[in-house]
């Protein structure tokens, strides 16, 4: 989206019947955020919050001094405007800022609402500054791939294929899947990859949807991306400084920065699924005009199946390579992996030879050959290249397709420490501006040492922690049932927490999020309560998350059972959500290969894995869950954590100390008292 054109709303800001002051980029932050400033003029009901000014000061200082900044801004502070105003002021000085987020919702909000608002605050800003949302290749239709699809026996028979071609030819078509007005199941086959894209050599280069987006971004002052795209760019630049796709920039703002370690782990790692080579061979089989030995392709598919079989036979959902392939089994698996690599290399050779002989298929086959080469390189790295800073592991998942079970395996190579990789990819690069990390849940135990260590943040970082302006003491109650035993998975314990949940939901009239740390516990509680509660129940997995939240809001008294997805990023202000229940402290899964490897690395360096890794990680996660309840100054309700370790263990006090300062209770009578007082205070 280009925000450079001046709308009627923008013009009225300066020249309307009720003319307002012309504000300058040089105005102080205190004035801009103050009760007489432009935000107050443009936002009905705006309240000046000193917490917001503090964050904005820290962000602007980092930009001016080319330093990192770590900022935690509690719910209600308005962190988005706190970093956008300094970013727009920097843009007016001729500097470019990349804003990286984790969620699509926040990206859309920035482009459609927040950036246009901030541009209206400064005279002439809307004419000088443009903003672009950058997305990865997989979001854009590749016109070259669309040409190739004409010769693909499967793709050309896809429902809506002809409709897709007409859509691509429309004037103003963006090629973005988000703008596609219908569903097309084989979309991923019509996008490009770094291996298949021919860039300037492609005859569609000047009309390419993906490159049009990149050209637009190169002329923009504000570039909005997601974390995955930003770190993919860094990963490309590790091997070739000129290989990145982001334009040059001065500053980076990472919103929702608590996700960065997980995103960087994927960007700098490898994922190799059991369907990857099968999908590749099927793609080759159905190319029109290609006379290739089908036996070669079947042999590769058989080798691929044999390679992944050992990991399925291990019987675990997640396991390290060393746990599954030992002794003679390791020798057999590595021999199979070597044969797969050789078979891929042979297929690549045949494709390139065929490309020399067939002018019509040449470009397409050369692209597929490069895809083969990438697959062989990654498989070889997974099994045969040494890396002391990586853990190799497998994830096994099973999906039901009617009466048939579809078992899939993903082999992964994950960095143990992304800080080590980021030292080369990010921190060692010449800094020309600020690098801001911000979130509502970035700190643990009142400081940033955990985040600093995980990301490798330099010592010169500016730090800023501000609390929420909400009156948590009045608005919320934290209830930890003191009579419950420590969490377990025994039937007796499950019945105890079900009884506790039931009486709490009957008190609040439903209107609750129930957040679980495991799918098994979620299902166990749901099955016991589904016929006992007089409220609509919604369970994660029964419908897409957005649809569940919409149904929950519309119900007025529903109870939503969720894990993972619903611990953060879900905003339900008002009476529809008056209770949040968490089944236990959200410690990381202890038998996860990545968790174990990271804990062992901390111990090897003389640290305490529980204090330095497990507790801080869980503190941040717990704050996210707590944050679902109070979203505005008028929200009220109860947060219940069904984990008595908050009372009985020393580390429990540390968790509670750094949660929002709500009223507290450990016995039921105090819960009833708080709720009755809330009911009496209703208008």
ROKE-485592 format. One record per residue (C-alpha): x, y, z; residue in one letter. Coordinates in steps of 0.5 Angstrom, whole numbers, plus 500, padded with zeros to 3 digits. Layout:
BEGIN
XYZa;...
***
This chain:
BEGIN
500500500x;503507498x;501512503x;504518499x;497520496x;494526500x;487524502x;481529503x;482527511x;489529510x;487535507x;482537512x;487536517x;490543515x;485546511x;478544514x;473549517x;476547524x;483548522x;488545526x;496547528x;501545523x;506540527x;513539525x;517533526x;522537531x;516538536x;518534542x;516527544x;512530550x;508535546x;507530540x;504525546x;501531550x;494533552x;495539547x;499535542x;497532535x;495525538x;490528542x;487532536x;486526532x;484521537x;477521540x;478520547x;486520547x;489520554x;496522555x;500516558x;507517561x;509510560x;508511552x;512517552x;518513556x;518508551x;518513545x;524516548x;528510549x;526508541x;528515539x;535515543x;536508540x;535511533x;539517534x;545513537x;545507533x;544503539x;540497541x;534498545x;530493549x;523495551x;517492555x;511496555x;505493559x;498492556x;494499554x;501503554x;500504546x;507501544x;505501537x;505509537x;511509541x;515506536x;511509530x;512516531x;520516532x;520512526x;516517522x;520522525x;526518522x;523518515x;522525515x;530526516x;531521510x;532514514x;528508512x;526503518x;524496517x;518494522x;518486523x;512483527x;510476528x;503476526x;499478520x;494482524x;499487527x;502488520x;495489517x;493494523x;500498521x;499498514x;491500514x;491504520x;497506525x;502508519x;496513516x;494516523x;501518524x;503521518x;497525519x;500528525x;506532521x;505537516x;507534509x;509527512x;503524507x;507527501x;514525503x;513518506x;511511503x;510505507x;510498504x;508491506x;513486504x;511478503x;515472502x;515469495x;510464497x;505469497x;505471490x;503468483x;509466479x;507468471x;513463469x;510458473x;503459470x;506458463x;509452465x;503449468x;500449461x;504443460x;503440467x;497434466x;495435474x;495443474x;492444468x;486440470x;485443477x;479446479x;479454478x;485454473x;482458468x;479462473x;486463476x;489465469x;483470468x;485473475x;492474473x;491478467x;486483470x;488490471x;491492478x;492485480x;497484485x;498477484x;498476492x;494470494x;491474500x;487478494x;485471491x;477471491x;477464491x;481458493x;486454489x;489448492x;495448488x;497455489x;504453492x;506450485x;505456482x;510460486x;517461485x;523459490x;530462489x;532456485x;526456480x;526464479x;530467473x;530474476x;532479470x;533473465x;525471466x;521474460x;516476465x;521480470x;518487468x;511484470x;513480476x;508481482x;514479487x;519484484x;514489483x;513489491x;520489492x;521495487x;516499491x;519497498x;526500495x;522506494x;519506501x;521509508x;517504512x;517497510x;513492514x;515485514x;514479519x;520476523x;520470518x;522474512x;527478516x;531472518x;530469512x;534475509x;539475514x;540467513x;541469505x;546474507x;550469511x;553466505x;553472500x;552479503x;549481496x;544475496x;538479501x;532481498x;530487503x;532494501x;537498505x;535500511x;537504517x;533502523x;529495525x;524495530x;522488532x;515488535x;512482538x;520481539x;519475544x;518470538x;525472535x;529466538x;524461535x;523464528x;531465528x;532457530x;527456524x;531461519x;538458520x;536451521x;533446516x;527442515x;526436511x;519433510x;518426508x;513428503x;518433500x;522428495x;515425493x;512432491x;518433487x;518426483x;510427482x;511434479x;516431474x;512425472x;506430470x;510434465x;508434458x;513433453x;518430458x;520423457x;524421463x;525414466x;519413471x;523407474x;529412476x;523416480x;520410483x;527408486x;528415489x;521414492x;523407495x;529410498x;526416501x;521411504x;526407507x;530413510x;524416514x;521409516x;527408522x;524415525x;517412525x;519406528x;522409534x;515410536x;516417539x;513424537x;520428537x;526424538x;534426537x;537422531x;542419537x;536416540x;533413534x;539411530x;544407534x;549402532x;547398526x;541402525x;545408524x;550405519x;544403515x;540409515x;546413514x;548408508x;540410505x;541417506x;548417502x;544413497x;538418497x;543424496x;546420490x;540418487x;538426487x;544428484x;543423478x;536426477x;539433477x;544431472x;539427467x;534434468x;540438466x;542434460x;535434458x;534441458x;540442453x;536438448x;529441449x;529448448x;522448450x;523445457x;530448458x;528454463x;523449467x;528443468x;534447470x;529450475x;527443478x;534441477x;536447482x;531445487x;534438487x;541440488x;538444494x;534438497x;541434496x;545439500x;540440506x;540432506x;547431506x;548437512x;543433516x;546427516x;554428514x;556435516x;558436523x;556442527x;557443535x;552448535x;546444532x;541439534x;539434529x;532431531x;525428528x;518430529x;513425527x;505427526x;499423524x;493425521x;487421519x;484421512x;478417513x;480410515x;487411513x;492414518x;497419514x;504419518x;509424516x;516425519x;520432519x;527431520x;530438523x;537441524x;536447529x;541451532x;542450540x;544458540x;541463535x;546468539x;552465536x;549465529x;546472530x;553474532x;555473525x;549475521x;546481525x;550484530x;557484527x;554488521x;556495521x;550499525x;547505522x;541506526x;537503532x;535496533x;529496537x;526490541x;519491544x;514487546x;508487552x;512480555x;520481553x;522481560x;523476566x;524477573x;524484572x;530484567x;532483560x;538478562x;534472559x;533475552x;540478552x;543471552x;538468548x;539473542x;546475544x;544483545x;550487545x;552491552x;550498550x;543496549x;538501552x;533498557x;526500558x;520497562x;514500563x;508497567x;500498564x;496504566x;490499568x;488499575x;489491576x;488491583x;481494582x;480490575x;482483576x;483478581x;489472581x;486466584x;491460585x;487455589x;491453595x;488446596x;490443590x;496438589x;502439584x;499438577x;499431575x;496427569x;492422574x;485421573x;484423580x;488430579x;484431573x;477430577x;480435582x;481441577x;475439573x;471441579x;475447580x;474449573x;466448573x;465452580x;469458577x;465458570x;458457574x;460463578x;462468572x;457465567x;462462563x;465468558x;472464559x;478462556x;481456558x;488455556x;492449557x;499447556x;498440553x;493438548x;492431552x;490435558x;485440554x;481434551x;481430558x;478437561x;473438555x;470431555x;469431562x;465438562x;462438555x;455435558x;456439565x;456446563x;450450561x;454454556x;457454549x;463450549x;469451543x;475447542x;481449539x;482444532x;474444531x;474450527x;480455525x;482460530x;479466527x;472463527x;472460534x;474467537x;468470532x;463465535x;466466542x;464473542x;458472539x;455467544x;456472550x;457467555x;462461551x;468458554x;473457549x;478451550x;485452547x;493451547x;498455544x;495459539x;490462544x;495464550x;497470546x;495475540x;487474541x;484480543x;477480546x;475486550x;469487554x;464482558x;465477553x;471475556x;471475564x;475469566x;482466564x;484459567x;491456566x;491449567x;499449570x;505453569x;507453562x;514450562x;517448556x;516440554x;522437558x;523431553x;524436547x;530435543x;531442542x;530444550x;534438552x;540441548x;539448550x;539446557x;545442557x;549447553x;547452559x;550447564x;556446560x;557453561x;556453568x;549456568x;543453572x;538450566x;532451570x;533458573x;537461567x;532458561x;526454564x;523459569x;524465565x;521462559x;515460563x;515467566x;514470559x;509465557x;505466563x;504473562x;502472555x;496468558x;494473563x;494478558x;488476555x;484478560x;484486561x;485489555x;481496556x;480500563x;473498563x;475490563x;474486569x;475479571x;478473574x;485470572x;485463575x;492459575x;491451577x;498450579x;499450587x;507451586x;506458585x;504458593x;509452595x;515453591x;520458592x;520460584x;513460585x;513467588x;518470583x;512468578x;507472582x;511478583x;512479576x;505478574x;501484573x;499487580x;492484581x;488483587x;490476590x;486470593x;488462594x;481461598x;474460594x;471465599x;475471597x;474469589x;466470591x;467476595x;471479589x;466477584x;460480588x;463486589x;464487581x;457485580x;455491585x;459496582x;456494575x;452500573x;
***
